[in-house]
Amino acid sequence: MADIEKKPVGITETILRDAHQSLIATRMPTEIMLPIVPKMDEIGYHSVECWGGATFDASLRFLKEDPWDRLRKLREGFKKTKLQMLLRGQNLLGYSHYSDDVVTYFVQKSLANGIDIIRIFDCLNDLRNLEASVKAVEAAKKENPQAHSQIALSYTIGDAYTDEYWADIAKRIEEMGADSICIKDMAGLLVPYEADKLIRNLKSSTKLPIQLHTHYTSGVASMTYLKAVEAGVDVIDCAISPFALGTSQPATEVMAKTFEGTPYDPGLDQKKLAEIADYFRPYREECIENGLMSTKVLGVNIKTLLYQVPGGMLSNMVSQLKEQNAEDKYDEVLNEIPQVRKDFGEPPLVTPSSQIVGTQAVMNVISGERYKMSTGQTKDLLSGKYGTTVKPFNKDVQKKVIGDAEVITCRPADLIPPQLPEFEEAVKEYKQQDEDVLSYALFPQVAVDYFKYRKAQQTGVDEKKADTQNGAYPA
Ligand SMILES: [Mn+2]
């Protein structure tokens, strides 16, 4: 290997976002994060992922924290390290499409409050759903020159996902003006030698840096990183060991050690990494003890590889079947999934498409007739409201589910008029900062509950009425 040019692999640390989202349902509070931030800032990570995904919802709903305040505090602590977030394209951090003015404002405010790298993805890999976010990052570069837009492709397996598909979509991402590409393998489906092939293919079709994100769910993730790094991937996502493995990412220390002394050496200090691991270990123990971390998520879920569907989707299916007293239909439903996916244009299986396909497969089996019953989400998908799938829908199925209802072929957000003014109006009574309107836009009821709690806390402190006020809103 001595004759290979030095090419250190970058490490994105996920402990402050995906690692705890994957292992403890995003429940790590800001107060656990802040004391270790100065040490993390000394490591030399490519970036620290710390925001987006479910952190917003969990902060407001369960932790009674302002997510914007968390971001500002992390920004204050990380003087040198780039901060990264995950954004669900036109859905932002919510579950439905927003108008472009809301998307643009959210991106502006995320950057203004301290984010450097925004990773943006769409469950159908429909790049039109990512246009507004990428443009907003581009426009914000005047004020935030470090701003970086990364388009993440949801990784999946299927007839439509050929070498040509990946090469072509990578080219289109480059043309869109994104700054880098991520392969986002949320289910742990990418096996080592496929990763080698995929990364080499992408590397020959685009000049953009390529980052790989996977989960340890199926047990292959660190081998996948090894092959991907040898194939030229630029950055890998890892989690410090107490919050690594299982449904989380490969361990940071292990990957850093693996590449030590090779041309790919990320150059991280094992002693300093060990100090960070020491800091999080007692918190891990606490989470296991109080049940926040279940040992179930720490093992290898081999079913993921067997059926090529995400682990979360399988457990959803099992509970749906249980509710119907139809657990004996499990194998039938598993066999139905590829059929439904085909009828739906072979989408990747990530939230929300995984739920739509899984629920429909259950309904098809239980009712004994395909598409006799369907959900509103299935109707929306087959009406084009989520965007375009890689293959066309099955026309007969589409007709059976939506009848003569209108089918959208344009970019779905083109049909959504500006929403910001109505959100501003609705939040006016509670607003204490510009960002509140965005919290409201994403989770209206949860945000209002939080705003009321915040007000009560403030009044409690200000007017020395803490006892009565706090009584109503236990923290
Ligand atoms: Mn992930």
Boltz pocket constraint, residues with backbone or C-beta under 6 A from the ligand:
constraints:
  - pocket:
      binder: B
      contacts: [[A, 18], [A, 185], [A, 186], [A, 213], [A, 214], [A, 215]]
      max_distance: 6.0
